[in-house]
Amino acid sequence: MFRPLSVFWGWRFSRAKRRNRFISFISVASIAGIAIGVGALILGLSAMNGFERELENRILSVLPHGQLTTAKGPATQWPSLASQLASEPGIVAVSPVVPLEGLLSRGAKLKAVQLQGIIPSDEAKVSHLAPYLAGASLAQLRPGERGLILGKAITEQLGLSVGDSVSLLLPAPGSNGFGSPKRHRFTLVGIISLGGQLDSVLGYTHLQDAQELSAIGDAVLGFHLRVDEVLAAEQLTMQAATGMPIGFYVSSWMESQGNIYHDIQLVRTLMIVVLLLVMAVASFNIVSTLVMAVNEKKADIAILKTMGAGPWQIRGAFVVQGMLNGITGVVLGGLVGTLLATQLSELVAAIERVTGHRFLNPDIYFIDFIPTEFHWADLWLVTGSALVLILLATVYPAWRAGQLLPRQLLGEG
């Protein structure tokens, strides 16, 4: 079908000077439209990849993937339960936990908080907090010393610095929330700085201190879990809880942060659909270009057919002509999109410095910059999709050119 002679004719047709300048304008517009669509789609997909990376590296590296809460009071034989959980399929690490709900008080300032009583060595296997603990570590939470590690937003709201004392107001054990709360003195030993709303909810103390304040002895009230497949966290946590000798309430990161993941996937899908439509519209410009080119080249087509050129050779020539325009746009868009995708964070940061406007408010979002992560697979997917659309756009004009007969062409001329 596509002989080298067709390629040569298509190349000559695309390089020939056109009598109708409007055809040249439509051709350039189609190339520009395809380039913009390809570049924008590569750029958008790289940004979504960056958001997914930050979600996994920040939120999902800090928050437990799954959480089990005892259904009927404290679990006394928790070491054996932890060992059994760790042996369940898909469970990477297990950390016992005792949550404390109360009010942090410093002067006239109050802040509701839910602290997690943890064993630092076990929690470090579940939550990778070390990169976000400025000048501190979970190991500074020692039993009996009543140390606290709090999110940055909490410390700013209460005006706390490392080494400051703060009061924790808790209901008296067994009071069911009634009566005067008891005041317990704690010392801030570390600050977590993640950005976004997590900084206003994270708080840790040692497991033994939490057990003492809860008056539950050596028991625990639940477990934090880390799994090997993040997207299957809820299913794996449920499977692990099913095999336990006691009942648990099951939750996962999808309940608290799943909306962020779903938003990223929704934006990715909408972006792909919209920009593929942009490329489709640009490809239809190629249809217009080729239809007008066929009309302009009627005399040439008649001469080639008179000299023995077959219909498929003529069709191949116009397919090549249309593909050359499309490939030009795809290559330009791919190069520009790849270059911008690898430098997106720096470019946005420069724009923010010049304009003084922040695109992502760290008080709302979990990051304060536009992340990017270029994947070669995205480049091949985008350019391949664009080339398929362009090839489809050349079919009708090329088929129409092959159907024309020399007597019809010369008669019209």
C-alpha positions as CSV (number, residue, x, y, z in Angstrom):
1,M,0.0,0.0,0.0
2,F,2.6,2.5,1.1
3,R,5.5,2.3,-1.4
4,P,8.6,4.5,-1.3
5,L,7.2,6.3,-4.4
6,S,4.2,7.4,-2.3
7,V,6.5,8.7,0.4
8,F,8.5,10.7,-2.1
9,W,5.3,12.2,-3.6
10,G,3.9,13.0,-0.2
11,W,7.1,14.7,0.8
12,R,7.1,16.8,-2.4
13,F,3.5,17.7,-2.0
14,S,4.2,18.9,1.6
15,R,7.2,20.9,0.5
16,A,5.7,22.4,-2.6
17,K,4.8,26.1,-2.6
18,R,1.0,26.5,-2.4
19,R,-1.0,28.9,-4.5
20,N,-3.6,29.2,-1.8
21,R,-2.1,30.7,1.3
22,F,-5.1,29.8,3.3
23,I,-4.1,26.2,3.0
24,S,-0.7,27.1,4.5
25,F,-2.4,28.9,7.4
26,I,-4.6,25.9,8.2
27,S,-1.6,23.6,8.0
28,V,0.4,25.7,10.4
29,A,-2.6,26.0,12.7
30,S,-3.1,22.2,12.8
31,I,0.6,21.7,13.6
32,A,0.4,24.3,16.4
33,G,-2.8,22.8,17.8
34,I,-1.3,19.3,17.9
35,A,1.9,20.6,19.5
36,I,0.0,22.5,22.2
37,G,-2.2,19.5,22.9
38,V,0.7,17.1,23.2
39,G,2.8,19.4,25.3
40,A,0.0,20.3,27.6
41,L,-1.0,16.7,28.1
42,I,2.6,15.7,28.9
43,L,2.9,18.6,31.3
44,G,-0.4,17.8,33.0
45,L,0.3,14.1,33.4
46,S,3.8,15.0,34.9
47,A,2.1,17.3,37.4
48,M,-0.4,14.6,38.4
49,N,2.5,12.1,38.8
50,G,4.2,14.6,41.1
51,F,1.1,14.9,43.2
52,E,0.8,11.2,43.5
53,R,4.5,10.9,44.5
54,E,4.1,13.6,47.2
55,L,0.9,11.9,48.4
56,E,2.8,8.7,48.8
57,N,6.1,10.1,50.1
58,R,4.5,12.6,52.6
59,I,1.1,11.6,53.7
60,L,1.2,7.8,53.2
61,S,4.8,7.6,54.6
62,V,3.6,9.3,57.8
63,L,0.1,8.0,58.3
64,P,-0.5,4.3,59.0
65,H,-2.0,2.6,56.0
66,G,-4.5,0.8,58.2
67,Q,-5.7,1.1,61.8
68,L,-7.4,-1.4,64.1
69,T,-9.3,-0.3,67.1
70,T,-10.5,-2.8,69.7
71,A,-14.3,-3.3,69.7
72,K,-14.6,-4.4,73.4
73,G,-12.2,-2.5,75.6
74,P,-8.5,-2.8,76.0
75,A,-6.5,-5.7,74.6
76,T,-4.3,-7.2,77.3
77,Q,-2.4,-9.9,75.4
78,W,-1.4,-7.4,72.7
79,P,2.1,-8.8,72.0
80,S,0.7,-12.0,70.7
81,L,-1.9,-10.2,68.7
82,A,0.8,-8.0,67.2
83,S,2.8,-11.0,66.2
84,Q,-0.2,-12.6,64.6
85,L,-1.1,-9.5,62.7
86,A,2.5,-9.2,61.4
87,S,2.2,-12.7,60.0
88,E,-0.9,-11.9,58.0
89,P,-0.5,-11.6,54.2
90,G,0.3,-8.1,53.0
91,I,1.1,-6.7,56.5
92,V,4.6,-5.2,56.6
93,A,4.7,-3.7,60.1
94,V,2.5,-3.4,63.2
95,S,2.6,-0.8,66.0
96,P,0.4,-0.9,69.2
97,V,-1.4,2.3,70.0
98,V,-3.3,4.0,72.8
99,P,-5.2,7.1,71.7
100,L,-5.7,10.1,74.1
101,E,-8.4,12.6,73.3
102,G,-8.2,15.9,75.2
103,L,-7.3,19.6,75.2
104,L,-3.9,21.0,75.1
105,S,-3.7,24.2,77.3
106,R,-1.0,26.9,77.5
107,G,-2.1,30.1,79.2
108,A,-5.5,31.1,77.8
109,K,-4.9,29.1,74.6
110,L,-6.7,25.7,74.1
111,K,-6.4,23.2,71.3
112,A,-8.3,19.9,70.9
113,V,-6.0,17.1,70.1
114,Q,-5.9,13.3,69.7
115,L,-2.5,12.0,70.8
116,Q,-1.3,8.6,69.8
117,G,0.5,6.7,72.5
118,I,3.1,4.7,70.7
119,I,6.3,2.6,71.1
120,P,8.8,4.7,69.1
121,S,10.8,1.8,67.7
122,D,7.6,0.0,66.5
123,E,5.9,3.2,65.1
124,A,9.1,4.0,63.2
125,K,8.5,0.9,61.1
126,V,4.9,2.0,60.3
127,S,5.2,5.8,60.0
128,H,8.4,7.3,58.5
129,L,8.4,10.5,60.5
130,A,12.1,11.1,60.7
131,P,12.5,13.3,57.6
132,Y,9.8,15.7,59.0
133,L,11.1,15.9,62.6
134,A,13.3,19.0,62.7
135,G,16.2,18.3,65.1
136,A,14.3,15.5,66.9
137,S,13.3,11.8,66.6
138,L,10.7,9.5,67.9
139,A,13.3,8.0,70.3
140,Q,13.0,11.2,72.4
141,L,9.7,9.9,73.6
142,R,10.7,8.0,76.7
143,P,8.5,6.2,79.2
144,G,7.7,8.2,82.3
145,E,9.0,11.5,80.9
146,R,5.7,12.6,79.4
147,G,7.2,14.0,76.2
148,L,5.1,15.2,73.3
149,I,5.8,15.4,69.5
150,L,3.2,17.7,67.9
151,G,2.4,19.0,64.4
152,K,3.8,22.5,63.5
153,A,0.3,24.1,63.3
154,I,-0.6,23.0,66.8
155,T,2.6,24.4,68.2
156,E,2.1,27.7,66.4
157,Q,-1.4,28.0,67.6
158,L,-0.3,27.4,71.2
159,G,2.9,29.4,70.9
160,L,5.1,26.4,71.8
161,S,8.8,25.8,71.1
162,V,10.8,22.6,71.8
163,G,11.4,22.3,75.5
164,D,8.3,24.2,76.5
165,S,5.8,22.7,79.0
166,V,2.1,22.3,78.1
167,S,-0.9,21.0,80.0
168,L,-3.1,18.1,78.7
169,L,-6.6,18.2,80.0
170,L,-8.2,14.7,80.1
171,P,-11.4,13.3,81.5
172,A,-10.8,11.3,84.7
173,P,-10.7,7.5,84.0
174,G,-14.1,6.0,84.3
175,S,-15.9,9.4,84.4
176,N,-17.3,8.9,80.8
177,G,-16.6,12.5,80.1
178,F,-18.4,13.9,83.1
179,G,-16.8,15.8,85.9
180,S,-13.8,18.1,86.1
181,P,-10.9,17.1,83.7
182,K,-7.5,16.3,85.2
183,R,-4.5,18.4,84.1
184,H,-1.3,16.6,83.2
185,R,2.0,18.3,82.5
186,F,3.9,17.4,79.3
187,T,7.0,18.7,77.6
188,L,7.3,19.3,73.9
189,V,10.3,17.3,72.6
190,G,9.8,17.6,68.8
191,I,7.8,19.3,66.1
192,I,6.5,17.6,62.9
193,S,6.5,19.8,59.8
194,L,4.6,18.2,56.9
195,G,2.6,21.1,55.6
196,G,-1.2,21.3,55.2
197,Q,-3.8,20.1,57.6
198,L,-1.8,17.1,58.9
199,D,0.2,19.5,61.0
200,S,-2.9,20.4,62.9
201,V,-3.8,16.9,63.9
202,L,-0.6,14.9,64.5
203,G,0.5,14.3,68.0
204,Y,2.5,11.5,69.7
205,T,3.5,10.5,73.2
206,H,5.0,7.3,74.6
207,L,2.7,4.2,74.9
208,Q,3.4,3.8,78.7
209,D,2.5,7.4,79.4
210,A,-0.8,7.0,77.5
211,Q,-1.5,3.7,79.3
212,E,-1.0,5.3,82.7
213,L,-3.3,8.2,81.9
214,S,-5.9,5.9,80.5
215,A,-5.7,3.6,83.5
216,I,-5.7,0.5,81.3
217,G,-2.5,-1.1,82.7
218,D,-0.4,-2.8,80.1
219,A,-3.2,-3.1,77.6
220,V,-3.6,-1.3,74.3
221,L,-6.6,0.0,72.4
222,G,-5.5,-0.7,68.8
223,F,-2.8,-1.2,66.2
224,H,-1.3,0.9,63.4
225,L,-0.5,-1.2,60.3
226,R,1.7,-0.7,57.3
227,V,0.9,-2.8,54.2
228,D,2.8,-3.7,51.0
229,E,0.1,-2.5,48.6
230,V,-1.1,1.0,49.5
231,L,-4.1,1.0,47.3
232,A,-5.3,-2.3,48.8
233,A,-4.8,-1.1,52.4
234,E,-8.5,-1.3,53.4
235,Q,-8.9,-4.9,52.0
236,L,-5.6,-6.1,53.6
237,T,-6.5,-4.5,56.9
238,M,-9.9,-6.1,56.9
239,Q,-8.4,-9.5,56.0
240,A,-5.9,-9.2,58.9
241,A,-8.7,-8.2,61.4
242,T,-10.8,-11.2,60.3
243,G,-8.3,-13.7,61.6
244,M,-7.9,-12.1,65.0
245,P,-9.4,-13.8,68.2
246,I,-11.0,-10.5,69.3
247,G,-13.1,-8.0,67.4
248,F,-11.7,-4.8,65.8
249,Y,-13.1,-1.7,64.1
250,V,-11.2,-1.3,60.8
251,S,-10.2,1.9,59.1
252,S,-7.6,2.9,56.5
253,W,-5.9,5.9,55.0
254,M,-8.6,5.9,52.3
255,E,-11.2,7.2,54.8
256,S,-9.1,10.2,55.9
257,Q,-7.0,11.0,52.9
258,G,-8.7,9.0,50.1
259,N,-10.4,12.1,48.8
260,I,-7.0,13.6,47.8
261,Y,-6.1,10.4,45.8
262,H,-9.6,10.4,44.1
263,D,-9.3,14.1,43.3
264,I,-5.9,13.5,41.6
265,Q,-7.3,10.6,39.5
266,L,-10.4,12.7,38.6
267,V,-8.3,15.6,37.5
268,R,-6.0,13.3,35.5
269,T,-8.9,11.7,33.7
270,L,-10.6,15.0,32.9
271,M,-7.2,16.4,31.7
272,I,-6.7,13.4,29.3
273,V,-10.2,13.7,27.9
274,V,-10.1,17.5,27.4
275,L,-6.6,17.5,25.8
276,L,-7.3,14.5,23.6
277,L,-10.3,16.5,22.3
278,V,-8.0,19.4,21.7
279,M,-5.7,17.2,19.7
280,A,-8.7,15.7,17.8
281,V,-9.8,19.2,16.8
282,A,-6.3,20.0,15.7
283,S,-6.3,16.7,13.7
284,F,-9.5,17.7,12.0
285,N,-7.6,20.7,10.7
286,I,-5.4,18.2,8.8
287,V,-8.6,16.9,7.2
288,S,-9.3,20.5,5.9
289,T,-5.7,20.9,4.8
290,L,-5.7,17.7,2.8
291,V,-9.1,18.2,1.3
292,M,-8.0,21.6,0.0
293,A,-4.6,20.1,-1.0
294,V,-6.4,17.5,-3.1
295,N,-8.4,20.1,-4.9
296,E,-5.2,22.1,-5.5
297,K,-3.3,19.1,-6.8
298,K,-6.0,17.7,-9.2
299,A,-3.8,18.4,-12.2
300,D,-0.8,16.6,-10.6
301,I,-3.0,13.7,-9.6
302,A,-4.3,13.4,-13.2
303,I,-0.8,13.4,-14.6
304,L,0.4,10.8,-12.1
305,K,-2.6,8.5,-12.8
306,T,-2.1,8.9,-16.5
307,M,1.6,7.8,-16.1
308,G,0.4,4.7,-14.3
309,A,0.1,5.6,-10.6
310,G,-2.4,3.4,-8.8
311,P,-5.1,4.6,-6.4
312,W,-3.2,3.3,-3.4
313,Q,-0.1,5.2,-4.4
314,I,-2.1,8.4,-4.6
315,R,-3.8,7.7,-1.3
316,G,-0.4,6.9,0.3
317,A,1.0,10.2,-0.9
318,F,-1.7,12.2,0.8
319,V,-1.5,10.1,4.0
320,V,2.3,10.8,4.1
321,Q,1.6,14.5,3.5
322,G,-0.9,14.7,6.4
323,M,1.3,12.5,8.7
324,L,4.3,14.8,8.0
325,N,2.4,17.8,9.3
326,G,1.1,15.8,12.3
327,I,4.5,14.3,13.2
328,T,6.0,17.8,13.1
329,G,3.4,18.9,15.7
330,V,3.9,15.8,17.8
331,V,7.7,16.2,17.9
332,L,7.5,19.9,18.7
333,G,4.9,19.3,21.4
334,G,6.8,16.3,22.8
335,L,10.1,18.2,23.1
336,V,8.5,21.3,24.6
337,G,6.3,19.3,27.0
338,T,9.2,17.1,28.2
339,L,11.4,20.2,28.8
340,L,8.7,22.0,30.7
341,A,7.7,18.9,32.7
342,T,11.2,18.4,34.0
343,Q,11.5,22.0,35.1
344,L,7.8,22.7,36.1
345,S,8.5,23.1,39.9
346,E,11.3,25.7,39.2
347,L,9.2,27.5,36.6
348,V,6.2,27.8,38.9
349,A,8.3,28.9,41.8
350,A,9.8,31.7,39.6
351,I,6.3,32.8,38.6
352,E,5.3,32.9,42.2
353,R,8.3,35.0,43.1
354,V,7.6,37.5,40.3
355,T,3.8,37.8,40.9
356,G,3.8,37.3,44.7
357,H,1.0,34.8,44.3
358,R,1.0,31.3,45.9
359,F,-0.7,28.7,43.8
360,L,-1.0,26.3,46.7
361,N,-1.7,27.5,50.2
362,P,0.3,25.3,52.7
363,D,-2.4,25.9,55.3
364,I,-4.9,24.1,53.0
365,Y,-2.9,21.7,50.8
366,F,-0.5,19.1,52.0
367,I,2.3,20.7,49.9
368,D,3.1,24.3,49.0
369,F,4.6,23.8,45.6
370,I,3.7,22.3,42.2
371,P,5.4,18.9,42.0
372,T,6.4,17.2,38.8
373,E,7.6,13.7,37.8
374,F,8.2,13.0,34.1
375,H,7.5,9.4,33.0
376,W,8.7,8.2,29.6
377,A,5.6,6.0,29.4
378,D,3.4,9.1,29.4
379,L,5.4,10.5,26.5
380,W,4.9,7.4,24.4
381,L,1.2,7.2,25.3
382,V,0.5,10.8,24.4
383,T,2.5,10.9,21.2
384,G,1.2,7.4,20.2
385,S,-2.4,8.6,20.7
386,A,-1.8,11.8,18.8
387,L,-0.3,9.9,15.8
388,V,-3.3,7.5,15.7
389,L,-5.7,10.5,15.7
390,I,-3.6,12.1,12.9
391,L,-3.6,8.9,10.9
392,L,-7.4,8.6,11.1
393,A,-7.7,12.2,10.0
394,T,-5.9,11.5,6.8
395,V,-8.1,8.5,5.8
396,Y,-11.0,10.4,4.2
397,P,-9.1,13.0,2.1
398,A,-6.6,10.3,0.9
399,W,-9.3,7.9,0.0
400,R,-11.1,10.6,-1.9
401,A,-8.0,11.5,-3.8
402,G,-7.5,7.8,-4.8
403,Q,-11.1,7.6,-6.2
404,L,-10.7,10.5,-8.6
405,L,-10.3,9.6,-12.3
406,P,-8.0,11.4,-14.7
407,R,-10.8,12.3,-17.1
408,Q,-12.8,13.9,-14.3
409,L,-9.7,15.8,-13.1
410,L,-8.7,17.1,-16.5
411,G,-12.3,17.9,-17.4
412,E,-12.6,20.1,-14.3
413,G,-9.3,21.7,-15.0
